Amino acid sequence: MADAPTKTNIAQTAKAITAGLSLPAMVAALPQPEATWVLYACVVFAAAGAAATQIPLPANQSGKLWLLYRIINFLALNWKQAANAALLLRGAASSQAELPQAGPGSVVAIPKDDTK
């Protein structure tokens, strides 16, 4: 029981949580073994968030890549509205490539009037 939490460690952890500090300040206030693990978790979530913004939706949504894609999105906290917005933005970016032929937003060539 050499690694059993002491009352001072528990009190210090509770003080850091209830103080409402920023994440780096809260991690700095934690005892050493816990602070290192919290920083590792933050690195994992940040890396998953960065990867989720760069990895496109797999075409085959039943293979191993789909499972990996879902795990990365889970770790990146890319759920509900965030996931829907990502898919909508990807769809909007691809639809902006061609201009509409008629209706609002269409490109109309207006002939130049040379009469005097």
TIMI-2910 file (N, C-alpha, C, CB; in pm, 1 decimal, decimal comma, always signed):
<rs>
+----------+----------+----------+----------+----------+----------+----------+----------+----------+----------+----------+----------+------+
!      n_x !      n_y !      n_z !     ca_x !     ca_y !     ca_z !      c_x !      c_y !      c_z !     cb_x !     cb_y !     cb_z ! resn !
+----------+----------+----------+----------+----------+----------+----------+----------+----------+----------+----------+----------+------+
!    +81,7 !   -119,1 !     +0,0 !     +0,0 !     +0,0 !     +0,0 !    +85,9 !   +125,2 !     +0,0 !    -92,9 !     -0,1 !   +119,3 !  Met !
!   +194,1 !   +121,8 !    -69,8 !   +281,4 !   +238,7 !    -74,6 !   +220,1 !   +349,4 !   -159,3 !   +418,7 !   +200,5 !   -129,7 !  Ala !
!   +135,6 !   +312,9 !   -256,5 !    +75,6 !   +412,5 !   -343,9 !    -63,6 !   +454,2 !   -300,0 !    +70,2 !   +360,3 !   -483,4 !  Asp !
!   -103,7 !   +420,8 !   -180,3 !   -236,6 !   +457,6 !   -132,9 !   -244,6 !   +609,7 !   -119,3 !   -268,8 !   +387,9 !     +2,9 !  Ala !
!   -358,0 !   +670,0 !   -163,3 !   -370,2 !   +815,7 !   -153,8 !   -377,0 !   +860,8 !     -8,1 !   -494,7 !   +864,1 !   -229,7 !  Pro !
!   -303,7 !   +963,1 !    +20,5 !   -307,4 !  +1018,1 !   +155,2 !   -413,8 !  +1126,0 !   +161,9 !   -169,4 !  +1074,3 !   +196,3 !  Thr !
!   -442,6 !  +1171,0 !   +281,9 !   -544,3 !  +1275,2 !   +298,6 !   -501,7 !  +1405,0 !   +232,8 !   -572,6 !  +1299,1 !   +446,6 !  Lys !
!   -372,6 !  +1433,1 !   +230,8 !   -327,0 !  +1557,2 !   +167,3 !   -343,7 !  +1550,8 !    +15,7 !   -180,1 !  +1584,7 !   +202,9 !  Thr !
!   -318,5 !  +1434,1 !    -43,8 !   -338,6 !  +1420,1 !   -188,8 !   -485,4 !  +1434,5 !   -225,1 !   -285,9 !  +1284,5 !   -237,8 !  Asn !
!   -572,3 !  +1371,4 !   -147,3 !   -715,6 !  +1380,4 !   -174,1 !   -764,0 !  +1523,0 !   -156,1 !   -794,1 !  +1285,7 !    -82,5 !  Ile !
!   -716,9 !  +1589,1 !    -52,0 !   -757,1 !  +1727,7 !    -28,9 !   -707,0 !  +1819,5 !   -139,7 !   -705,0 !  +1775,9 !   +106,2 !  Ala !
!   -586,8 !  +1796,7 !   -184,4 !   -530,3 !  +1878,6 !   -291,5 !   -606,7 !  +1857,1 !   -422,2 !   -380,9 !  +1846,1 !   -311,1 !  Gln !
!   -644,1 !  +1733,9 !   -452,0 !   -721,6 !  +1704,8 !   -572,6 !   -859,6 !  +1768,4 !   -564,2 !   -734,2 !  +1553,1 !   -593,5 !  Thr !
!   -925,7 !  +1757,3 !   -450,4 !  -1058,1 !  +1818,0 !   -433,5 !  -1049,6 !  +1969,3 !   -443,6 !  -1119,4 !  +1777,6 !   -298,9 !  Ala !
!   -945,4 !  +2027,8 !   -389,6 !   -927,3 !  +2173,0 !   -396,9 !   -909,4 !  +2217,6 !   -541,8 !   -805,8 !  +2216,9 !   -312,2 !  Lys !
!   -834,4 !  +2141,9 !   -619,8 !   -811,5 !  +2177,4 !   -760,0 !   -939,8 !  +2166,1 !   -841,0 !   -703,1 !  +2087,9 !   -820,8 !  Ala !
!  -1020,8 !  +2065,8 !   -811,0 !  -1145,3 !  +2046,6 !   -886,6 !  -1247,3 !  +2153,1 !   -852,0 !  -1203,9 !  +1908,1 !   -859,5 !  Ile !
!  -1261,6 !  +2185,4 !   -724,2 !  -1365,2 !  +2279,9 !   -683,9 !  -1326,5 !  +2424,6 !   -705,0 !  -1399,2 !  +2258,9 !   -540,9 !  Thr !
!  -1200,3 !  +2452,6 !   -732,5 !  -1157,6 !  +2590,7 !   -750,1 !  -1205,0 !  +2649,4 !   -882,3 !  -1007,3 !  +2599,7 !   -741,4 !  Ala !
!  -1244,3 !  +2565,6 !   -977,2 !  -1290,2 !  +2615,7 !  -1106,2 !  -1177,7 !  +2675,2 !  -1188,2 !  -1397,7 !  +2718,6 !  -1086,4 !  Gly !
!  -1061,0 !  +2620,7 !  -1174,9 !   -945,3 !  +2672,1 !  -1246,9 !   -945,9 !  +2624,4 !  -1391,3 !   -816,0 !  +2629,3 !  -1177,7 !  Leu !
!   -861,1 !  +2682,0 !  -1471,8 !   -845,1 !  +2633,6 !  -1608,0 !   -779,6 !  +2495,9 !  -1604,4 !   -761,0 !  +2732,9 !  -1693,0 !  Ser !
!   -788,1 !  +2423,8 !  -1713,1 !   -735,5 !  +2287,9 !  -1716,1 !   -585,5 !  +2281,3 !  -1685,6 !   -762,4 !  +2226,3 !  -1851,0 !  Leu !
!   -501,4 !  +2364,9 !  -1746,6 !   -358,6 !  +2355,9 !  -1711,9 !   -331,0 !  +2388,0 !  -1564,2 !   -278,3 !  +2450,7 !  -1800,1 !  Pro !
!   -402,2 !  +2485,7 !  -1508,9 !   -381,0 !  +2519,0 !  -1367,9 !   -431,2 !  +2406,3 !  -1278,3 !   -451,7 !  +2651,3 !  -1332,1 !  Ala !
!   -542,2 !  +2343,5 !  -1318,2 !   -594,7 !  +2233,5 !  -1238,3 !   -499,1 !  +2113,8 !  -1243,0 !   -735,1 !  +2192,6 !  -1288,3 !  Met !
!   -442,4 !  +2086,9 !  -1358,0 !   -348,4 !  +1976,1 !  -1369,4 !   -222,9 !  +2005,4 !  -1287,4 !   -311,9 !  +1950,7 !  -1517,3 !  Val !
!   -179,3 !  +2129,9 !  -1286,8 !    -61,0 !  +2165,5 !  -1208,3 !    -87,1 !  +2151,0 !  -1059,1 !    -17,3 !  +2308,5 !  -1239,8 !  Ala !
!   -213,6 !  +2165,0 !  -1016,6 !   -246,6 !  +2152,9 !   -875,5 !   -265,0 !  +2007,8 !   -832,1 !   -371,6 !  +2231,2 !   -845,4 !  Ala !
!   -276,5 !  +1915,9 !   -926,4 !   -294,1 !  +1774,6 !   -890,4 !   -163,1 !  +1713,7 !   -842,9 !   -348,7 !  +1695,0 !  -1009,9 !  Leu !
!   -169,7 !  +1608,2 !   -762,5 !    -47,2 !  +1537,0 !   -725,9 !    +15,9 !  +1472,7 !   -849,6 !    -76,8 !  +1429,5 !   -618,4 !  Pro !
!   +142,7 !  +1442,5 !   -844,7 !   +219,4 !  +1405,2 !   -962,9 !   +169,7 !  +1284,9 !  -1041,3 !   +355,6 !  +1379,9 !   -923,0 !  Gln !
!   +138,2 !  +1172,6 !   -987,3 !    +99,5 !  +1064,1 !  -1078,9 !    -29,3 !  +1095,2 !  -1153,9 !    +83,3 !   +933,8 !  -1002,0 !  Pro !
!   -125,3 !  +1157,5 !  -1087,3 !   -252,8 !  +1189,6 !  -1152,4 !   -236,7 !  +1298,8 !  -1256,9 !   -355,7 !  +1232,6 !  -1048,7 !  Glu !
!   -151,8 !  +1396,5 !  -1231,2 !   -132,0 !  +1506,2 !  -1325,6 !    -75,5 !  +1454,3 !  -1458,0 !    -38,0 !  +1612,4 !  -1265,6 !  Ala !
!    +14,2 !  +1360,4 !  -1451,1 !    +72,5 !  +1304,5 !  -1572,9 !    -32,2 !  +1230,8 !  -1654,7 !   +188,0 !  +1210,6 !  -1538,7 !  Thr !
!   -117,9 !  +1154,0 !  -1588,7 !   -221,3 !  +1080,4 !  -1660,9 !   -324,5 !  +1173,3 !  -1722,0 !   -289,6 !   +981,7 !  -1568,5 !  Trp !
!   -358,5 !  +1282,0 !  -1653,7 !   -453,2 !  +1378,8 !  -1709,9 !   -392,9 !  +1444,9 !  -1833,6 !   -491,5 !  +1486,0 !  -1604,4 !  Val !
!   -265,8 !  +1477,2 !  -1828,6 !   -201,6 !  +1536,2 !  -1946,1 !   -195,3 !  +1437,5 !  -2062,8 !    -60,7 !  +1583,7 !  -1910,7 !  Leu !
!   -170,9 !  +1309,3 !  -2034,5 !   -174,3 !  +1208,3 !  -2141,2 !   -313,1 !  +1201,1 !  -2204,7 !   -133,9 !  +1069,8 !  -2085,9 !  Tyr !
!   -417,1 !  +1205,5 !  -2121,4 !   -554,2 !  +1201,3 !  -2173,7 !   -582,8 !  +1324,1 !  -2259,9 !   -656,2 !  +1192,7 !  -2057,9 !  Ala !
!   -535,2 !  +1439,8 !  -2218,1 !   -555,2 !  +1561,7 !  -2298,1 !   -485,0 !  +1551,6 !  -2433,0 !   -503,9 !  +1684,9 !  -2221,9 !  Cys !
!   -367,6 !  +1492,9 !  -2435,5 !   -294,5 !  +1475,4 !  -2561,7 !   -370,9 !  +1380,9 !  -2654,7 !   -151,7 !  +1420,7 !  -2535,2 !  Val !
!   -426,7 !  +1273,8 !  -2599,1 !   -503,3 !  +1178,0 !  -2680,9 !   -625,7 !  +1245,4 !  -2741,3 !   -546,5 !  +1055,8 !  -2596,4 !  Val !
!   -701,0 !  +1321,0 !  -2660,2 !   -820,9 !  +1387,9 !  -2710,6 !   -786,3 !  +1495,9 !  -2812,9 !   -899,6 !  +1449,2 !  -2595,0 !  Phe !
!   -679,6 !  +1570,3 !  -2790,2 !   -638,9 !  +1673,7 !  -2885,3 !   -593,1 !  +1612,7 !  -3017,3 !   -527,2 !  +1759,6 !  -2825,8 !  Ala !
!   -518,1 !  +1503,4 !  -3010,9 !   -473,1 !  +1437,7 !  -3134,1 !   -591,0 !  +1379,9 !  -3211,5 !   -372,0 !  +1326,6 !  -3101,9 !  Ala !
!   -686,3 !  +1323,0 !  -3140,9 !   -804,9 !  +1269,7 !  -3208,9 !   -885,4 !  +1382,6 !  -3271,7 !   -892,9 !  +1189,8 !  -3110,6 !  Ala !
!   -893,6 !  +1496,1 !  -3204,5 !   -964,9 !  +1611,0 !  -3261,2 !   -898,9 !  +1663,6 !  -3386,7 !   -974,5 !  +1721,8 !  -3159,5 !  Gly !
!   -766,4 !  +1669,0 !  -3385,2 !   -694,5 !  +1714,2 !  -3505,0 !   -709,1 !  +1613,7 !  -3618,5 !   -545,7 !  +1736,3 !  -3473,3 !  Ala !
!   -705,1 !  +1485,0 !  -3586,9 !   -719,0 !  +1382,3 !  -3690,6 !   -860,9 !  +1381,4 !  -3747,7 !   -683,9 !  +1243,2 !  -3633,9 !  Ala !
!   -961,2 !  +1405,8 !  -3663,4 !  -1100,1 !  +1401,6 !  -3710,0 !  -1129,5 !  +1512,2 !  -3810,2 !  -1195,7 !  +1412,6 !  -3592,1 !  Ala !
!  -1056,6 !  +1621,7 !  -3803,6 !  -1080,4 !  +1729,6 !  -3899,8 !  -1017,4 !  +1701,3 !  -4035,4 !  -1026,8 !  +1860,4 !  -3845,4 !  Thr !
!   -922,1 !  +1608,0 !  -4041,3 !   -850,2 !  +1581,8 !  -4165,5 !   -890,1 !  +1452,5 !  -4235,5 !   -705,0 !  +1578,5 !  -4137,9 !  Gln !
!   -953,0 !  +1361,5 !  -4164,3 !   -985,9 !  +1231,0 !  -4222,0 !  -1124,5 !  +1237,1 !  -4285,3 !   -979,9 !  +1119,2 !  -4114,1 !  Ile !
!  -1136,1 !  +1207,0 !  -4414,3 !  -1268,1 !  +1209,8 !  -4478,7 !  -1352,1 !  +1087,7 !  -4440,0 !  -1252,5 !  +1216,0 !  -4631,6 !  Pro !
!  -1479,6 !  +1097,4 !  -4465,0 !  -1573,0 !   +988,6 !  -4437,1 !  -1540,1 !   +870,3 !  -4528,1 !  -1720,7 !  +1034,8 !  -4457,4 !  Leu !
!  -1520,7 !   +750,2 !  -4472,7 !  -1488,4 !   +634,5 !  -4557,5 !  -1604,9 !   +598,8 !  -4650,2 !  -1451,9 !   +513,1 !  -4470,3 !  Pro !
!  -1571,8 !   +555,9 !  -4771,0 !  -1674,8 !   +518,3 !  -4866,6 !  -1746,5 !   +390,3 !  -4822,4 !  -1613,5 !   +499,7 !  -5006,1 !  Ala !
!  -1671,7 !   +291,9 !  -4775,3 !  -1728,7 !   +166,6 !  -4727,4 !  -1754,9 !   +180,7 !  -4577,6 !  -1633,6 !    +45,3 !  -4757,4 !  Asn !
!  -1882,7 !   +188,8 !  -4541,4 !  -1916,5 !   +214,0 !  -4401,3 !  -1944,5 !    +84,9 !  -4324,9 !  -2037,2 !   +305,8 !  -4392,6 !  Gln !
!  -1870,3 !    -18,7 !  -4357,5 !  -1887,3 !   -143,6 !  -4284,7 !  -1754,1 !   -212,3 !  -4255,2 !  -1976,7 !   -236,7 !  -4363,0 !  Ser !
!  -1644,3 !   -155,2 !  -4297,0 !  -1514,8 !   -221,5 !  -4279,7 !  -1440,3 !   -173,8 !  -4157,0 !  -1429,3 !   -200,0 !  -4400,9 !  Gly !
!  -1311,7 !   -209,3 !  -4153,6 !  -1227,3 !   -171,9 !  -4041,6 !  -1198,6 !    -22,8 !  -4038,9 !  -1098,0 !   -248,7 !  -4046,4 !  Lys !
!  -1191,4 !    +40,0 !  -4155,7 !  -1169,4 !   +184,4 !  -4158,7 !  -1287,3 !   +259,5 !  -4098,0 !  -1145,6 !   +231,5 !  -4302,2 !  Leu !
!  -1408,3 !   +208,5 !  -4118,0 !  -1526,5 !   +271,9 !  -4059,7 !  -1519,6 !   +264,9 !  -3906,5 !  -1656,5 !   +203,8 !  -4111,7 !  Trp !
!  -1476,9 !   +151,1 !  -3852,8 !  -1462,8 !   +136,8 !  -3708,2 !  -1357,1 !   +233,6 !  -3654,8 !  -1426,1 !     -8,3 !  -3671,7 !  Leu !
!  -1244,3 !   +244,0 !  -3723,9 !  -1139,6 !   +337,3 !  -3683,5 !  -1189,7 !   +481,4 !  -3690,4 !  -1015,4 !   +320,0 !  -3772,1 !  Leu !
!  -1264,9 !   +514,2 !  -3794,9 !  -1322,9 !   +648,0 !  -3810,2 !  -1417,6 !   +680,2 !  -3694,8 !  -1397,7 !   +659,3 !  -3944,2 !  Tyr !
!  -1500,4 !   +585,6 !  -3656,7 !  -1594,4 !   +607,0 !  -3546,2 !  -1521,8 !   +621,5 !  -3413,1 !  -1694,3 !   +491,7 !  -3538,3 !  Arg !
!  -1414,2 !   +545,3 !  -3391,8 !  -1336,7 !   +556,3 !  -3267,8 !  -1269,8 !   +693,3 !  -3259,3 !  -1230,5 !   +443,9 !  -3259,6 !  Ile !
!  -1212,6 !   +739,7 !  -3369,0 !  -1148,4 !   +871,4 !  -3369,3 !  -1251,2 !   +980,6 !  -3343,9 !  -1076,1 !   +896,5 !  -3503,1 !  Ile !
!  -1368,5 !   +971,4 !  -3406,3 !  -1472,6 !  +1071,2 !  -3382,9 !  -1524,5 !  +1066,4 !  -3239,9 !  -1587,5 !  +1051,0 !  -3480,0 !  Asn !
!  -1528,7 !   +948,2 !  -3180,1 !  -1570,6 !   +937,1 !  -3040,2 !  -1469,2 !  +1005,9 !  -2949,3 !  -1587,3 !   +788,8 !  -2999,8 !  Phe !
!  -1340,2 !   +978,1 !  -2971,1 !  -1236,3 !  +1040,5 !  -2889,2 !  -1227,4 !  +1191,3 !  -2912,4 !  -1101,7 !   +976,1 !  -2918,1 !  Leu !
!  -1261,5 !  +1235,8 !  -3033,2 !  -1257,5 !  +1377,9 !  -3065,1 !  -1381,6 !  +1451,1 !  -3016,5 !  -1241,9 !  +1397,1 !  -3214,2 !  Ala !
!  -1473,0 !  +1379,0 !  -2952,5 !  -1599,1 !  +1435,9 !  -2904,7 !  -1679,1 !  +1495,4 !  -3020,4 !  -1572,5 !  +1543,4 !  -2797,8 !  Leu !
!  -1672,6 !  +1432,1 !  -3134,5 !  -1740,4 !  +1476,7 !  -3255,6 !  -1875,4 !  +1405,1 !  -3263,9 !  -1653,2 !  +1448,8 !  -3383,3 !  Asn !
!  -1969,3 !  +1450,2 !  -3183,0 !  -2100,4 !  +1387,2 !  -3175,1 !  -2208,6 !  +1487,0 !  -3210,3 !  -2124,7 !  +1329,4 !  -3035,6 !  Trp !
!  -2327,5 !  +1437,3 !  -3231,3 !  -2451,6 !  +1513,7 !  -3251,7 !  -2431,2 !  +1630,2 !  -3346,7 !  -2504,5 !  +1565,3 !  -3118,5 !  Lys !
!  -2444,7 !  +1754,6 !  -3298,7 !  -2438,0 !  +1870,3 !  -3387,0 !  -2300,2 !  +1885,0 !  -3450,6 !  -2473,4 !  +1996,5 !  -3310,5 !  Gln !
!  -2194,6 !  +1851,7 !  -3380,2 !  -2060,5 !  +1865,0 !  -3437,2 !  -2042,0 !  +1769,4 !  -3555,1 !  -1953,4 !  +1838,3 !  -3329,7 !  Ala !
!  -2090,5 !  +1646,8 !  -3542,6 !  -2078,6 !  +1550,2 !  -3652,0 !  -2164,9 !  +1592,4 !  -3769,4 !  -2118,2 !  +1409,3 !  -3605,1 !  Ala !
!  -2284,8 !  +1639,7 !  -3742,4 !  -2372,5 !  +1683,5 !  -3850,4 !  -2313,7 !  +1803,7 !  -3922,4 !  -2511,4 !  +1717,3 !  -3796,4 !  Asn !
!  -2256,7 !  +1897,6 !  -3847,5 !  -2196,9 !  +2015,4 !  -3910,3 !  -2079,1 !  +1976,3 !  -3997,2 !  -2152,7 !  +2116,2 !  -3804,5 !  Ala !
!  -2000,2 !  +1880,0 !  -3953,7 !  -1885,4 !  +1837,4 !  -4033,2 !  -1931,3 !  +1776,9 !  -4165,2 !  -1800,1 !  +1736,2 !  -3955,1 !  Ala !
!  -2034,8 !  +1694,2 !  -4161,1 !  -2085,4 !  +1634,6 !  -4285,0 !  -2149,3 !  +1739,5 !  -4374,5 !  -2186,5 !  +1524,3 !  -4253,8 !  Leu !
!  -2222,4 !  +1835,2 !  -4316,4 !  -2283,8 !  +1940,4 !  -4396,6 !  -2178,6 !  +2029,2 !  -4461,8 !  -2377,1 !  +2024,7 !  -4310,4 !  Leu !
!  -2074,4 !  +2062,3 !  -4386,7 !  -1970,0 !  +2146,6 !  -4443,1 !  -1894,3 !  +2075,0 !  -4553,6 !  -1873,9 !  +2191,0 !  -4334,7 !  Leu !
!  -1872,0 !  +1945,8 !  -4537,9 !  -1805,3 !  +1870,2 !  -4643,8 !  -1893,2 !  +1864,8 !  -4768,5 !  -1771,5 !  +1727,6 !  -4595,8 !  Arg !
!  -2023,7 !  +1848,6 !  -4749,6 !  -2115,7 !  +1846,7 !  -4863,0 !  -2126,2 !  +1982,6 !  -4929,0 !  -2252,8 !  +1800,5 !  -4818,8 !  Gly !
!  -2123,8 !  +2090,7 !  -4849,4 !  -2133,4 !  +2225,8 !  -4904,3 !  -2007,8 !  +2261,0 !  -4982,3 !  -2156,6 !  +2328,2 !  -4792,5 !  Ala !
!  -1893,2 !  +2217,0 !  -4937,5 !  -1768,3 !  +2247,0 !  -5008,1 !  -1764,6 !  +2178,7 !  -5143,8 !  -1647,7 !  +2203,5 !  -4924,5 !  Ala !
!  -1817,9 !  +2056,4 !  -5152,6 !  -1816,0 !  +1986,8 !  -5280,4 !  -1923,2 !  +2040,1 !  -5374,6 !  -1834,9 !  +1837,5 !  -5259,2 !  Ser !
!  -2034,7 !  +2092,7 !  -5321,1 !  -2140,6 !  +2143,4 !  -5407,5 !  -2110,4 !  +2283,0 !  -5459,1 !  -2272,2 !  +2143,8 !  -5333,6 !  Ser !
!  -2013,4 !  +2353,5 !  -5400,3 !  -1979,5 !  +2486,8 !  -5447,5 !  -1894,5 !  +2483,1 !  -5573,4 !  -1907,5 !  +2563,1 !  -5339,5 !  Gln !
!  -1853,4 !  +2366,1 !  -5615,9 !  -1767,3 !  +2355,8 !  -5732,5 !  -1841,3 !  +2393,5 !  -5860,2 !  -1711,7 !  +2215,1 !  -5744,1 !  Ala !
!  -1968,1 !  +2358,1 !  -5872,4 !  -2042,9 !  +2392,8 !  -5992,9 !  -2147,2 !  +2499,2 !  -5960,6 !  -2110,3 !  +2267,7 !  -6053,5 !  Glu !
!  -2160,6 !  +2594,4 !  -6047,5 !  -2254,0 !  +2703,6 !  -6026,0 !  -2392,5 !  +2663,8 !  -6075,8 !  -2205,4 !  +2831,5 !  -6096,8 !  Leu !
!  -2498,2 !  +2712,9 !  -6011,7 !  -2632,8 !  +2679,8 !  -6057,2 !  -2661,5 !  +2742,4 !  -6193,6 !  -2736,7 !  +2726,5 !  -5954,7 !  Pro !
!  -2737,2 !  +2670,7 !  -6275,5 !  -2767,7 !  +2718,1 !  -6410,2 !  -2884,9 !  +2815,7 !  -6412,6 !  -2797,7 !  +2600,6 !  -6500,4 !  Gln !
!  -2976,6 !  +2803,1 !  -6318,9 !  -3091,8 !  +2892,8 !  -6314,0 !  -3133,6 !  +2910,4 !  -6168,6 !  -3210,2 !  +2837,7 !  -6399,8 !  Ala !
!  -3204,5 !  +3019,3 !  -6141,7 !  -3253,1 !  +3042,9 !  -6006,6 !  -3159,4 !  +3133,7 !  -5928,9 !  -3270,7 !  +2911,5 !  -5933,4 !  Gly !
!  -3183,9 !  +3144,9 !  -5798,6 !  -3099,9 !  +3233,5 !  -5717,7 !  -2955,8 !  +3184,5 !  -5714,9 !  -3154,5 !  +3243,7 !  -5574,8 !  Pro !
!  -2863,5 !  +3277,2 !  -5732,6 !  -2722,9 !  +3242,8 !  -5730,2 !  -2666,6 !  +3201,3 !  -5864,2 !  -2700,8 !  +3135,1 !  -5633,6 !  Gly !
!  -2750,3 !  +3199,3 !  -5967,4 !  -2701,4 !  +3158,2 !  -6098,5 !  -2621,5 !  +3271,6 !  -6162,2 !  -2818,8 !  +3116,4 !  -6190,1 !  Ser !
!  -2533,2 !  +3233,0 !  -6252,1 !  -2451,0 !  +3330,4 !  -6322,2 !  -2521,7 !  +3366,9 !  -6451,8 !  -2307,3 !  +3275,0 !  -6349,5 !  Val !
!  -2547,5 !  +3496,6 !  -6469,5 !  -2617,6 !  +3543,2 !  -6587,9 !  -2523,9 !  +3638,5 !  -6661,6 !  -2753,8 !  +3612,9 !  -6550,8 !  Val !
!  -2506,5 !  +3616,4 !  -6790,3 !  -2423,4 !  +3706,1 !  -6871,9 !  -2511,3 !  +3816,7 !  -6925,8 !  -2353,0 !  +3629,2 !  -6988,6 !  Ala !
!  -2480,3 !  +3940,2 !  -6887,1 !  -2557,2 !  +4056,3 !  -6934,5 !  -2481,0 !  +4118,2 !  -7050,7 !  -2580,5 !  +4161,9 !  -6819,3 !  Ile !
!  -2547,4 !  +4127,6 !  -7167,7 !  -2478,2 !  +4185,0 !  -7283,2 !  -2451,9 !  +4335,0 !  -7261,7 !  -2561,3 !  +4162,9 !  -7412,1 !  Pro !
!  -2339,5 !  +4378,9 !  -7311,4 !  -2302,0 !  +4519,1 !  -7296,3 !  -2377,3 !  +4602,4 !  -7400,1 !  -2147,9 !  +4537,7 !  -7311,2 !  Lys !
!  -2432,8 !  +4713,6 !  -7354,6 !  -2509,4 !  +4802,8 !  -7441,6 !  -2416,9 !  +4908,4 !  -7501,2 !  -2625,5 !  +4870,0 !  -7363,4 !  Asp !
!  -2396,3 !  +4904,1 !  -7635,7 !  -2306,5 !  +4998,9 !  -7702,1 !  -2381,6 !  +5111,5 !  -7772,7 !  -2219,5 !  +4925,9 !  -7802,0 !  Asp !
!  -2509,3 !  +5123,7 !  -7755,2 !  -2586,1 !  +5227,8 !  -7824,3 !  -2563,7 !  +5361,7 !  -7756,7 !  -2736,7 !  +5193,3 !  -7826,6 !  Thr !
!  -2559,8 !  +5470,0 !  -7843,5 !  -2541,2 !  +5606,5 !  -7790,9 !  -2654,1 !  +5694,0 !  -7825,8 !  -2415,1 !  +5667,6 !  -7841,4 !  Lys !
+----------+----------+----------+----------+----------+----------+----------+----------+----------+----------+----------+----------+------+
</rs>
